[in-house]
């Protein structure tokens, strides 16, 4: 039985089969983990430092840091949410593996996330 994963706009179609389900899961979760690692490594560099010590400079720097990193709709937070969505996709592929008859141990052995989003 072949279960195509629905293709998002502009995305790539993935066909999951009983033979490749664990490899697909591993590929998805490895990519998500790498993206998460990269995001976590650049986060400190997204802190805007004030160009001077006056109140306007400090306030502007705090505002831009909040907009870039801290706000719920900040660019950084949106990227983290995208990575979380990819992790969820990997978990859904794990569920497909379970339906194909793979054990929880086999699924876990295919890839274990070291970092959590």
MOPAC internal coordinates of N, CA, C and O (Angstrom, degrees):
PM7 1SCF
backbone

  N    0.0000 0     0.00 0     0.00 0    0    0    0
  C    1.4568 1     0.00 0     0.00 0    1    0    0
  C    1.5214 1   108.98 1     0.00 0    2    1    0
  O    1.2310 1   120.41 1   -49.49 1    3    2    1
  N    1.2990 1   116.81 1   130.51 1    3    2    1
  C    1.4596 1   122.59 1   179.04 1    5    3    2
  C    1.5136 1   108.47 1  -109.81 1    6    5    3
  O    1.2310 1   120.90 1   -49.15 1    7    6    5
  N    1.3277 1   115.88 1   130.85 1    7    6    5
  C    1.4587 1   121.14 1   179.74 1    9    7    6
  C    1.5128 1   109.07 1  -119.73 1   10    9    7
  O    1.2310 1   119.93 1   -78.83 1   11   10    9
  N    1.3603 1   117.74 1   101.17 1   11   10    9
  C    1.4655 1   117.80 1   177.85 1   13   11   10
  C    1.5186 1   110.38 1   -71.00 1   14   13   11
  O    1.2310 1   121.21 1   -42.02 1   15   14   13
  N    1.3044 1   115.28 1   137.98 1   15   14   13
  C    1.4565 1   121.24 1   175.48 1   17   15   14
  C    1.5190 1   106.15 1   -85.45 1   18   17   15
  O    1.2310 1   120.78 1   -48.59 1   19   18   17
  N    1.3231 1   116.12 1   131.41 1   19   18   17
  C    1.4541 1   120.24 1  -176.46 1   21   19   18
  C    1.5142 1   111.14 1   -58.84 1   22   21   19
  O    1.2310 1   121.15 1   -45.56 1   23   22   21
  N    1.3180 1   115.40 1   134.44 1   23   22   21
  C    1.4619 1   121.52 1  -177.02 1   25   23   22
  C    1.5161 1   110.54 1   -86.84 1   26   25   23
  O    1.2310 1   120.44 1   -58.26 1   27   26   25
  N    1.3502 1   116.77 1   121.74 1   27   26   25
  C    1.4636 1   119.23 1   175.12 1   29   27   26
  C    1.5212 1   110.02 1   -72.55 1   30   29   27
  O    1.2310 1   121.00 1   -18.69 1   31   30   29
  N    1.3112 1   115.69 1   161.31 1   31   30   29
  C    1.4634 1   120.23 1   178.83 1   33   31   30
  C    1.5203 1   110.17 1   -54.89 1   34   33   31
  O    1.2310 1   120.54 1   -54.76 1   35   34   33
  N    1.3182 1   116.57 1   125.24 1   35   34   33
  C    1.4572 1   120.91 1   178.52 1   37   35   34
  C    1.5123 1   113.62 1    76.53 1   38   37   35
  O    1.2310 1   120.06 1  -176.43 1   39   38   37
  N    1.3253 1   117.50 1     3.57 1   39   38   37
  C    1.4603 1   121.29 1  -177.25 1   41   39   38
  C    1.5126 1   112.48 1   -93.44 1   42   41   39
  O    1.2310 1   121.57 1     6.97 1   43   42   41
  N    1.2919 1   114.59 1  -173.03 1   43   42   41
  C    1.4515 1   122.12 1  -178.58 1   45   43   42
  C    1.5163 1   108.63 1  -111.34 1   46   45   43
  O    1.2310 1   120.17 1   -44.40 1   47   46   45
  N    1.3372 1   117.29 1   135.60 1   47   46   45
  C    1.4589 1   120.94 1   178.11 1   49   47   46
  C    1.5225 1   109.29 1   -77.53 1   50   49   47
  O    1.2310 1   120.92 1   -41.30 1   51   50   49
  N    1.3097 1   115.84 1   138.70 1   51   50   49
  C    1.4559 1   122.21 1   178.15 1   53   51   50
  C    1.5210 1   106.74 1  -123.95 1   54   53   51
  O    1.2310 1   120.85 1   -53.53 1   55   54   53
  N    1.3170 1   115.98 1   126.47 1   55   54   53
  C    1.4500 1   119.60 1   175.33 1   57   55   54
  C    1.5239 1   108.11 1  -102.74 1   58   57   55
  O    1.2310 1   121.49 1   -59.37 1   59   58   57
  N    1.3203 1   114.76 1   120.63 1   59   58   57
  C    1.4583 1   120.97 1  -178.17 1   61   59   58
  C    1.5236 1   107.98 1  -101.59 1   62   61   59
  O    1.2310 1   121.25 1   -54.58 1   63   62   61
  N    1.3209 1   115.22 1   125.42 1   63   62   61
  C    1.4551 1   120.97 1   176.89 1   65   63   62
  C    1.5221 1   108.80 1  -121.70 1   66   65   63
  O    1.2310 1   121.23 1    -9.95 1   67   66   65
  N    1.3071 1   115.25 1   170.05 1   67   66   65
  C    1.4590 1   119.71 1   177.70 1   69   67   66
  C    1.5262 1   110.79 1   -59.28 1   70   69   67
  O    1.2310 1   120.60 1   146.39 1   71   70   69
  N    1.3297 1   116.45 1   -33.61 1   71   70   69
  C    1.4636 1   120.74 1  -177.54 1   73   71   70
  C    1.5289 1   113.90 1   -77.37 1   74   73   71
  O    1.2310 1   119.98 1   151.68 1   75   74   73
  N    1.3350 1   117.65 1   -28.32 1   75   74   73
  C    1.4638 1   118.54 1  -175.14 1   77   75   74
  C    1.5236 1   114.49 1  -112.54 1   78   77   75
  O    1.2310 1   119.52 1  -177.93 1   79   78   77
  N    1.3250 1   118.51 1     2.07 1   79   78   77
  C    1.4550 1   121.38 1  -171.90 1   81   79   78
  C    1.5331 1   112.74 1   -58.85 1   82   81   79
  O    1.2310 1   120.10 1   139.25 1   83   82   81
  N    1.3216 1   117.42 1   -40.75 1   83   82   81
  C    1.4691 1   118.98 1  -178.90 1   85   83   82
  C    1.5263 1   110.94 1   -71.86 1   86   85   83
  O    1.2310 1   119.92 1   144.69 1   87   86   85
  N    1.3266 1   117.76 1   -35.31 1   87   86   85
  C    1.4662 1   120.85 1   177.43 1   89   87   86
  C    1.5291 1   110.38 1   -68.05 1   90   89   87
  O    1.2310 1   120.15 1   140.17 1   91   90   89
  N    1.3239 1   117.32 1   -39.83 1   91   90   89
  C    1.4667 1   120.90 1   176.91 1   93   91   90
  C    1.5300 1   109.67 1   -62.03 1   94   93   91
  O    1.2310 1   120.71 1   135.35 1   95   94   93
  N    1.3225 1   116.24 1   -44.65 1   95   94   93
  C    1.4636 1   120.56 1   178.18 1   97   95   94
  C    1.5178 1   110.53 1   -59.35 1   98   97   95
  O    1.2310 1   120.50 1   133.06 1   99   98   97
  N    1.3335 1   116.64 1   -46.94 1   99   98   97
  C    1.4573 1   121.11 1  -179.36 1  101   99   98
  C    1.5253 1   110.81 1   -60.86 1  102  101   99
  O    1.2310 1   120.09 1   135.30 1  103  102  101
  N    1.3123 1   117.43 1   -44.70 1  103  102  101
  C    1.4595 1   121.96 1  -178.79 1  105  103  102
  C    1.5283 1   111.54 1   -62.47 1  106  105  103
  O    1.2310 1   120.74 1   134.77 1  107  106  105
  N    1.3204 1   116.18 1   -45.23 1  107  106  105
  C    1.4719 1   120.73 1  -179.50 1  109  107  106
  C    1.5295 1   110.56 1   -64.02 1  110  109  107
  O    1.2310 1   120.40 1   131.25 1  111  110  109
  N    1.3290 1   116.84 1   -48.75 1  111  110  109
  C    1.4624 1   119.41 1  -176.79 1  113  111  110
  C    1.5265 1   112.29 1   -70.14 1  114  113  111
  O    1.2310 1   119.85 1   146.22 1  115  114  113
  N    1.3298 1   117.90 1   -33.78 1  115  114  113
  C    1.4684 1   120.09 1   177.10 1  117  115  114
  C    1.5230 1   110.09 1   -65.61 1  118  117  115
  O    1.2310 1   120.13 1   138.90 1  119  118  117
  N    1.3307 1   117.35 1   -41.10 1  119  118  117
  C    1.4646 1   120.50 1   178.33 1  121  119  118
  C    1.5258 1   110.57 1   -65.04 1  122  121  119
  O    1.2310 1   120.33 1   138.45 1  123  122  121
  N    1.3231 1   116.97 1   -41.55 1  123  122  121
  C    1.4646 1   120.48 1   179.05 1  125  123  122
  C    1.5215 1   110.77 1   -64.61 1  126  125  123
  O    1.2310 1   120.51 1   138.45 1  127  126  125
  N    1.3231 1   116.62 1   -41.55 1  127  126  125
  C    1.4585 1   119.83 1   179.75 1  129  127  126
  C    1.5303 1   111.05 1   -64.32 1  130  129  127
  O    1.2310 1   120.32 1   138.70 1  131  130  129
  N    1.3177 1   117.00 1   -41.30 1  131  130  129
  C    1.4712 1   120.29 1   178.44 1  133  131  130
  C    1.5377 1   110.22 1   -63.96 1  134  133  131
  O    1.2310 1   120.24 1   137.23 1  135  134  133
  N    1.3209 1   117.15 1   -42.77 1  135  134  133
  C    1.4679 1   120.59 1   178.67 1  137  135  134
  C    1.5246 1   110.51 1   -62.83 1  138  137  135
  O    1.2310 1   120.35 1   137.32 1  139  138  137
  N    1.3203 1   116.94 1   -42.68 1  139  138  137
  C    1.4640 1   120.79 1   178.20 1  141  139  138
  C    1.5232 1   110.78 1   -61.75 1  142  141  139
  O    1.2310 1   120.38 1   136.17 1  143  142  141
  N    1.3102 1   116.87 1   -43.83 1  143  142  141
  C    1.4684 1   121.07 1   178.38 1  145  143  142
  C    1.5300 1   110.65 1   -59.82 1  146  145  143
  O    1.2310 1   120.61 1   134.78 1  147  146  145
  N    1.3247 1   116.45 1   -45.22 1  147  146  145
  C    1.4789 1   119.82 1   179.36 1  149  147  146
  C    1.5198 1   111.39 1   -63.19 1  150  149  147
  O    1.2310 1   120.34 1   136.87 1  151  150  149
  N    1.3228 1   116.95 1   -43.13 1  151  150  149
  C    1.4670 1   119.64 1   178.46 1  153  151  150
  C    1.5238 1   111.45 1   -61.76 1  154  153  151
  O    1.2310 1   120.67 1   135.12 1  155  154  153
  N    1.3304 1   116.33 1   -44.88 1  155  154  153
  C    1.4584 1   119.65 1   179.87 1  157  155  154
  C    1.5266 1   111.27 1   -63.97 1  158  157  155
  O    1.2310 1   120.11 1   147.73 1  159  158  157
  N    1.3217 1   117.40 1   -32.27 1  159  158  157
  C    1.4630 1   119.49 1  -178.73 1  161  159  158
  C    1.5258 1   112.43 1   -75.33 1  162  161  159
  O    1.2310 1   120.05 1   152.62 1  163  162  161
  N    1.3420 1   117.51 1   -27.38 1  163  162  161
  C    1.4690 1   118.60 1   179.96 1  165  163  162
  C    1.5272 1   113.09 1   -91.98 1  166  165  163
  O    1.2310 1   119.83 1   166.29 1  167  166  165
  N    1.3163 1   117.92 1   -13.71 1  167  166  165
  C    1.4721 1   121.17 1  -176.36 1  169  167  166
  C    1.5251 1   113.13 1   -51.81 1  170  169  167
  O    1.2310 1   119.00 1   134.60 1  171  170  169
  N    1.3416 1   119.51 1   -45.40 1  171  170  169
  C    1.4702 1   118.05 1  -179.84 1  173  171  170
  C    1.5365 1   112.92 1   -62.18 1  174  173  171
  O    1.2310 1   120.34 1   150.75 1  175  174  173
  N    1.3181 1   116.96 1   -29.25 1  175  174  173
  C    1.4662 1   120.52 1  -179.34 1  177  175  174
  C    1.5230 1   113.20 1   -75.79 1  178  177  175
  O    1.2310 1   120.45 1   169.84 1  179  178  177
  N    1.3133 1   116.74 1   -10.16 1  179  178  177
  C    1.4620 1   120.55 1   179.90 1  181  179  178
  C    1.5214 1   112.55 1   -88.76 1  182  181  179
  O    1.2310 1   120.51 1   178.20 1  183  182  181
  N    1.3143 1   116.64 1    -1.80 1  183  182  181
  C    1.4616 1   121.18 1   176.52 1  185  183  182
  C    1.5299 1   107.99 1   -75.17 1  186  185  183
  O    1.2310 1   120.65 1   -60.20 1  187  186  185
  N    1.3078 1   116.36 1   119.80 1  187  186  185
  C    1.4635 1   121.58 1  -179.93 1  189  187  186
  C    1.5197 1   108.46 1   -82.93 1  190  189  187
  O    1.2310 1   121.08 1   -53.95 1  191  190  189
  N    1.3180 1   115.54 1   126.05 1  191  190  189
  C    1.4656 1   119.50 1   178.24 1  193  191  190
  C    1.5229 1   109.09 1   -97.18 1  194  193  191
  O    1.2310 1   120.70 1   -37.83 1  195  194  193
  N    1.2975 1   116.26 1   142.17 1  195  194  193
  C    1.4731 1   119.05 1  -179.85 1  197  195  194
  C    1.5297 1   110.27 1   -65.36 1  198  197  195
  O    1.2310 1   119.97 1   -42.13 1  199  198  197
  N    1.3247 1   117.66 1   137.87 1  199  198  197
  C    1.4635 1   120.42 1   178.91 1  201  199  198
  C    1.5382 1   112.82 1   -73.99 1  202  201  199
  O    1.2310 1   121.22 1   164.70 1  203  202  201
  N    1.3236 1   115.27 1   -15.30 1  203  202  201
  C    1.4679 1   120.17 1   179.05 1  205  203  202
  C    1.5304 1   107.62 1  -148.69 1  206  205  203
  O    1.2310 1   120.72 1    -0.26 1  207  206  205
  N    1.3178 1   116.23 1   179.74 1  207  206  205
  C    1.4701 1   119.81 1  -176.20 1  209  207  206
  C    1.5261 1   113.81 1   -97.73 1  210  209  207
  O    1.2310 1   120.15 1  -178.52 1  211  210  209
  N    1.3175 1   117.32 1     1.48 1  211  210  209
  C    1.4659 1   119.39 1  -178.86 1  213  211  210
  C    1.5316 1   110.10 1   -73.25 1  214  213  211
  O    1.2310 1   121.21 1   -16.08 1  215  214  213
  N    1.3132 1   115.28 1   163.92 1  215  214  213
  C    1.4627 1   122.05 1  -176.55 1  217  215  214
  C    1.5304 1   112.43 1   -62.15 1  218  217  215
  O    1.2310 1   119.92 1   140.64 1  219  218  217
  N    1.3151 1   117.77 1   -39.36 1  219  218  217
  C    1.4668 1   120.88 1  -179.83 1  221  219  218
  C    1.5322 1   109.68 1   -62.88 1  222  221  219
  O    1.2310 1   119.66 1   134.52 1  223  222  221
  N    1.3094 1   118.26 1   -45.48 1  223  222  221
  C    1.4642 1   121.70 1   179.38 1  225  223  222
  C    1.5275 1   111.07 1   -62.61 1  226  225  223
  O    1.2310 1   120.65 1   135.90 1  227  226  225
  N    1.3206 1   116.37 1   -44.10 1  227  226  225
  C    1.4655 1   119.79 1   179.90 1  229  227  226
  C    1.5272 1   111.36 1   -64.98 1  230  229  227
  O    1.2310 1   120.56 1   136.95 1  231  230  229
  N    1.3195 1   116.54 1   -43.05 1  231  230  229
  C    1.4629 1   120.64 1   179.83 1  233  231  230
  C    1.5304 1   111.45 1   -65.54 1  234  233  231
  O    1.2310 1   120.90 1   137.34 1  235  234  233
  N    1.3202 1   115.88 1   -42.66 1  235  234  233
  C    1.4670 1   119.47 1   179.56 1  237  235  234
  C    1.5259 1   110.84 1   -64.09 1  238  237  235
  O    1.2310 1   120.08 1   137.87 1  239  238  237
  N    1.3135 1   117.45 1   -42.13 1  239  238  237
  C    1.4626 1   120.91 1   179.34 1  241  239  238
  C    1.5332 1   110.58 1   -63.83 1  242  241  239
  O    1.2310 1   120.46 1   137.62 1  243  242  241
  N    1.3156 1   116.72 1   -42.38 1  243  242  241
  C    1.4707 1   120.27 1   178.99 1  245  243  242
  C    1.5263 1   110.48 1   -64.34 1  246  245  243
  O    1.2310 1   120.85 1   138.66 1  247  246  245
  N    1.3162 1   115.97 1   -41.34 1  247  246  245
  C    1.4686 1   120.39 1   179.04 1  249  247  246
  C    1.5306 1   110.34 1   -60.97 1  250  249  247
  O    1.2310 1   120.30 1   130.20 1  251  250  249
  N    1.3306 1   117.03 1   -49.80 1  251  250  249
  C    1.4645 1   120.12 1  -176.91 1  253  251  250
  C    1.5274 1   111.78 1   -67.54 1  254  253  251
  O    1.2310 1   120.00 1   145.40 1  255  254  253
  N    1.3029 1   117.61 1   -34.60 1  255  254  253
  C    1.4677 1   119.71 1   175.40 1  257  255  254
  C    1.5301 1   109.29 1   -63.31 1  258  257  255
  O    1.2310 1   120.57 1   136.05 1  259  258  257
  N    1.3074 1   116.51 1   -43.95 1  259  258  257
  C    1.4589 1   120.97 1   178.37 1  261  259  258
  C    1.5263 1   110.86 1   -61.03 1  262  261  259
  O    1.2310 1   119.81 1   135.23 1  263  262  261
  N    1.3324 1   117.98 1   -44.77 1  263  262  261
  C    1.4686 1   121.71 1  -178.66 1  265  263  262
  C    1.5264 1   111.42 1   -67.50 1  266  265  263
  O    1.2310 1   120.19 1   144.38 1  267  266  265
  N    1.3143 1   117.24 1   -35.62 1  267  266  265
  C    1.4664 1   120.40 1  -178.29 1  269  267  266
  C    1.5299 1   112.71 1   -79.39 1  270  269  267
  O    1.2310 1   120.43 1   142.19 1  271  270  269
  N    1.3327 1   116.78 1   -37.81 1  271  270  269
  C    1.4598 1   120.16 1  -169.19 1  273  271  270
  C    1.5265 1   113.00 1  -122.17 1  274  273  271
  O    1.2310 1   120.05 1   130.80 1  275  274  273
  N    1.3171 1   117.52 1   -49.20 1  275  274  273
  C    1.4552 1   120.29 1  -165.30 1  277  275  274
  C    1.5078 1   117.23 1   -86.45 1  278  277  275
  O    1.2310 1   119.47 1   148.15 1  279  278  277
  N    1.3096 1   118.61 1   -31.85 1  279  278  277
  C    1.4623 1   120.67 1  -175.63 1  281  279  278
  C    1.5200 1   110.60 1   -66.26 1  282  281  279
  O    1.2310 1   120.88 1   -29.19 1  283  282  281
  N    1.3181 1   115.92 1   150.81 1  283  282  281
  C    1.4633 1   120.57 1   179.96 1  285  283  282
  C    1.5269 1   111.54 1   -55.99 1  286  285  283
  O    1.2310 1   120.34 1   142.86 1  287  286  285
  N    1.3287 1   116.96 1   -37.14 1  287  286  285
  C    1.4673 1   120.16 1   179.63 1  289  287  286
  C    1.5300 1   112.72 1  -100.42 1  290  289  287
  O    1.2310 1   120.32 1  -160.96 1  291  290  289
  N    1.3225 1   117.00 1    19.04 1  291  290  289
  C    1.4669 1   121.64 1   178.57 1  293  291  290
  C    1.5210 1   109.82 1   -63.67 1  294  293  291
  O    1.2310 1   121.14 1   -27.68 1  295  294  293
  N    1.3155 1   115.43 1   152.32 1  295  294  293
  C    1.4625 1   120.68 1   179.79 1  297  295  294
  C    1.5271 1   111.19 1   -54.53 1  298  297  295
  O    1.2310 1   120.34 1   135.59 1  299  298  297
  N    1.3087 1   116.95 1   -44.41 1  299  298  297
  C    1.4584 1   121.44 1  -178.95 1  301  299  298
  C    1.5289 1   110.90 1   -62.53 1  302  301  299
  O    1.2310 1   120.42 1   137.31 1  303  302  301
  N    1.3234 1   116.81 1   -42.69 1  303  302  301
  C    1.4632 1   120.89 1   179.29 1  305  303  302
  C    1.5273 1   111.28 1   -65.02 1  306  305  303
  O    1.2310 1   120.43 1   143.12 1  307  306  305
  N    1.3266 1   116.78 1   -36.88 1  307  306  305
  C    1.4677 1   120.07 1   176.92 1  309  307  306
  C    1.5190 1   111.16 1   -64.85 1  310  309  307
  O    1.2310 1   120.78 1   140.44 1  311  310  309
  N    1.3214 1   116.12 1   -39.56 1  311  310  309
  C    1.4628 1   119.68 1   177.13 1  313  311  310
  C    1.5296 1   110.82 1   -65.02 1  314  313  311
  O    1.2310 1   120.16 1   137.83 1  315  314  313
  N    1.3248 1   117.30 1   -42.17 1  315  314  313
  C    1.4673 1   120.38 1   176.35 1  317  315  314
  C    1.5329 1   111.10 1   -60.80 1  318  317  315
  O    1.2310 1   120.46 1   140.67 1  319  318  317
  N    1.3199 1   116.72 1   -39.33 1  319  318  317
  C    1.4627 1   120.17 1   178.61 1  321  319  318
  C    1.5261 1   110.39 1   -65.20 1  322  321  319
  O    1.2310 1   120.37 1   140.99 1  323  322  321
  N    1.3246 1   116.89 1   -39.01 1  323  322  321
  C    1.4636 1   119.95 1   177.00 1  325  323  322
  C    1.5300 1   110.26 1   -60.98 1  326  325  323
  O    1.2310 1   120.26 1   136.02 1  327  326  325
  N    1.3284 1   117.10 1   -43.98 1  327  326  325
  C    1.4662 1   120.87 1   178.45 1  329  327  326
  C    1.5280 1   109.85 1   -62.64 1  330  329  327
  O    1.2310 1   120.07 1   138.33 1  331  330  329
  N    1.3203 1   117.47 1   -41.67 1  331  330  329
  C    1.4701 1   120.48 1   176.66 1  333  331  330
  C    1.5277 1   111.33 1   -60.51 1  334  333  331
  O    1.2310 1   120.43 1   141.81 1  335  334  333
  N    1.3308 1   116.79 1   -38.19 1  335  334  333
  C    1.4622 1   120.85 1   177.69 1  337  335  334
  C    1.5328 1   110.61 1   -64.41 1  338  337  335
  O    1.2310 1   120.39 1   141.10 1  339  338  337
  N    1.3174 1   116.87 1   -38.90 1  339  338  337
  C    1.4624 1   120.71 1   178.01 1  341  339  338
  C    1.5311 1   109.77 1   -66.72 1  342  341  339
  O    1.2310 1   120.18 1   139.64 1  343  342  341
  N    1.3229 1   117.27 1   -40.36 1  343  342  341
  C    1.4708 1   120.65 1   176.36 1  345  343  342
  C    1.5253 1   109.87 1   -61.20 1  346  345  343
  O    1.2310 1   120.13 1   137.70 1  347  346  345
  N    1.3285 1   117.35 1   -42.30 1  347  346  345
  C    1.4630 1   120.82 1   177.34 1  349  347  346
  C    1.5274 1   110.93 1   -60.92 1  350  349  347
  O    1.2310 1   120.39 1   141.27 1  351  350  349
  N    1.3296 1   116.86 1   -38.73 1  351  350  349
  C    1.4637 1   120.50 1   176.58 1  353  351  350
  C    1.5254 1   109.94 1   -61.15 1  354  353  351
  O    1.2310 1   120.24 1   136.09 1  355  354  353
  N    1.3263 1   117.14 1   -43.91 1  355  354  353
  C    1.4618 1   120.67 1   176.82 1  357  355  354
  C    1.5189 1   111.84 1   -59.65 1  358  357  355
  O    1.2310 1   120.58 1   142.05 1  359  358  357
  N    1.3319 1   116.49 1   -37.95 1  359  358  357
  C    1.4618 1   120.74 1   178.14 1  361  359  358
  C    1.5299 1   110.96 1   -68.27 1  362  361  359
  O    1.2310 1   120.40 1   143.59 1  363  362  361
  N    1.3389 1   116.84 1   -36.41 1  363  362  361
  C    1.4583 1   120.45 1   176.61 1  365  363  362
  C    1.5287 1   110.73 1   -65.17 1  366  365  363
  O    1.2310 1   120.56 1   142.25 1  367  366  365
  N    1.3189 1   116.53 1   -37.75 1  367  366  365
  C    1.4622 1   120.00 1   176.50 1  369  367  366
  C    1.5314 1   109.46 1   -66.18 1  370  369  367
  O    1.2310 1   120.32 1   144.95 1  371  370  369
  N    1.3292 1   116.99 1   -35.05 1  371  370  369
  C    1.4608 1   120.54 1   174.13 1  373  371  370
  C    1.5207 1   111.80 1   -61.40 1  374  373  371
  O    1.2310 1   120.68 1   141.93 1  375  374  373
  N    1.3263 1   116.31 1   -38.07 1  375  374  373
  C    1.4680 1   120.46 1   175.99 1  377  375  374
  C    1.5272 1   110.48 1   -64.81 1  378  377  375
  O    1.2310 1   120.64 1   141.11 1  379  378  377
  N    1.3299 1   116.37 1   -38.89 1  379  378  377
  C    1.4695 1   119.68 1   176.67 1  381  379  378
  C    1.5294 1   109.96 1   -62.50 1  382  381  379
  O    1.2310 1   120.34 1   140.36 1  383  382  381
  N    1.3297 1   116.95 1   -39.64 1  383  382  381
  C    1.4693 1   121.08 1   177.99 1  385  383  382
  C    1.5303 1   110.03 1   -61.30 1  386  385  383
  O    1.2310 1   120.74 1   139.75 1  387  386  385
  N    1.3175 1   116.19 1   -40.25 1  387  386  385
  C    1.4597 1   120.96 1   178.40 1  389  387  386
  C    1.5336 1   109.68 1   -61.88 1  390  389  387
  O    1.2310 1   120.90 1   138.26 1  391  390  389
  N    1.3410 1   115.88 1   -41.74 1  391  390  389
  C    1.4673 1   120.50 1   178.65 1  393  391  390
  C    1.5297 1   111.17 1   -66.13 1  394  393  391
  O    1.2310 1   120.32 1   150.24 1  395  394  393
  N    1.3284 1   116.99 1   -29.76 1  395  394  393
  C    1.4640 1   120.75 1   176.77 1  397  395  394
  C    1.5291 1   111.38 1   -76.56 1  398  397  395
  O    1.2310 1   119.88 1   172.32 1  399  398  397
  N    1.3205 1   117.84 1    -7.68 1  399  398  397
  C    1.4504 1   121.14 1   176.72 1  401  399  398
  C    1.5150 1   115.45 1   104.29 1  402  401  399
  O    1.2310 1   119.83 1  -175.37 1  403  402  401
  N    1.3256 1   117.93 1     4.63 1  403  402  401
  C    1.4633 1   120.12 1   176.25 1  405  403  402
  C    1.5234 1   109.22 1   -72.66 1  406  405  403
  O    1.2310 1   120.88 1   -33.33 1  407  406  405
  N    1.3113 1   115.92 1   146.67 1  407  406  405
  C    1.4675 1   120.95 1   179.82 1  409  407  406
  C    1.5282 1   109.86 1   -81.47 1  410  409  407
  O    1.2310 1   121.08 1   -17.25 1  411  410  409
  N    1.3217 1   115.55 1   162.75 1  411  410  409
  C    1.4679 1   120.46 1   176.49 1  413  411  410
  C    1.5293 1   110.25 1   -58.17 1  414  413  411
  O    1.2310 1   120.62 1   141.09 1  415  414  413
  N    1.3297 1   116.42 1   -38.91 1  415  414  413
  C    1.4614 1   120.36 1   179.41 1  417  415  414
  C    1.5328 1   111.47 1   -63.93 1  418  417  415
  O    1.2310 1   120.10 1   136.86 1  419  418  417
  N    1.3109 1   117.42 1   -43.14 1  419  418  417
  C    1.4654 1   120.44 1   178.16 1  421  419  418
  C    1.5282 1   110.78 1   -63.59 1  422  421  419
  O    1.2310 1   121.01 1   140.23 1  423  422  421
  N    1.3106 1   115.68 1   -39.77 1  423  422  421
  C    1.4677 1   119.98 1  -179.86 1  425  423  422
  C    1.5246 1   109.63 1   -65.92 1  426  425  423
  O    1.2310 1   120.25 1   133.82 1  427  426  425
  N    1.3216 1   117.14 1   -46.18 1  427  426  425
  C    1.4642 1   120.66 1   179.20 1  429  427  426
  C    1.5251 1   111.25 1   -63.09 1  430  429  427
  O    1.2310 1   120.00 1   142.34 1  431  430  429
  N    1.3237 1   117.61 1   -37.66 1  431  430  429
  C    1.4643 1   121.29 1   179.94 1  433  431  430
  C    1.5217 1   112.07 1   -67.71 1  434  433  431
  O    1.2310 1   120.07 1   156.59 1  435  434  433
  N    1.3440 1   117.47 1   -23.41 1  435  434  433
  C    1.4619 1   119.13 1  -179.21 1  437  435  434
  C    1.5244 1   111.61 1   -66.80 1  438  437  435
  O    1.2310 1   120.67 1   147.44 1  439  438  437
  N    1.3343 1   116.33 1   -32.56 1  439  438  437
  C    1.4704 1   120.74 1   174.67 1  441  439  438
  C    1.5106 1   108.95 1  -174.45 1  442  441  439
  O    1.2310 1   120.84 1   -48.90 1  443  442  441
  N    1.3100 1   115.99 1   131.10 1  443  442  441
  C    1.4618 1   122.82 1   177.18 1  445  443  442
  C    1.5155 1   108.15 1  -117.03 1  446  445  443
  O    1.2310 1   119.86 1   -63.61 1  447  446  445
  N    1.3313 1   117.88 1   116.39 1  447  446  445
  C    1.4590 1   121.06 1   177.44 1  449  447  446
  C    1.5169 1   109.66 1   -61.23 1  450  449  447
  O    1.2310 1   121.10 1   -48.92 1  451  450  449
  N    1.3287 1   115.50 1   131.08 1  451  450  449
  C    1.4673 1   120.14 1   176.82 1  453  451  450
  C    1.5224 1   110.75 1   -91.56 1  454  453  451
  O    1.2310 1   120.85 1   152.26 1  455  454  453
  N    1.2973 1   115.99 1   -27.74 1  455  454  453
  C    1.4601 1   121.48 1  -179.54 1  457  455  454
  C    1.5084 1   108.15 1  -119.60 1  458  457  455
  O    1.2310 1   120.61 1   -33.42 1  459  458  457
  N    1.2898 1   116.44 1   146.58 1  459  458  457
  C    1.4626 1   121.02 1   176.75 1  461  459  458
  C    1.5213 1   108.97 1  -113.76 1  462  461  459
  O    1.2310 1   121.27 1   -37.42 1  463  462  461
  N    1.3044 1   115.18 1   142.58 1  463  462  461
  C    1.4716 1   120.25 1   179.75 1  465  463  462
  C    1.5059 1   110.38 1   -77.47 1  466  465  463
  O    1.2310 1   120.10 1   180.00 1  467  466  465

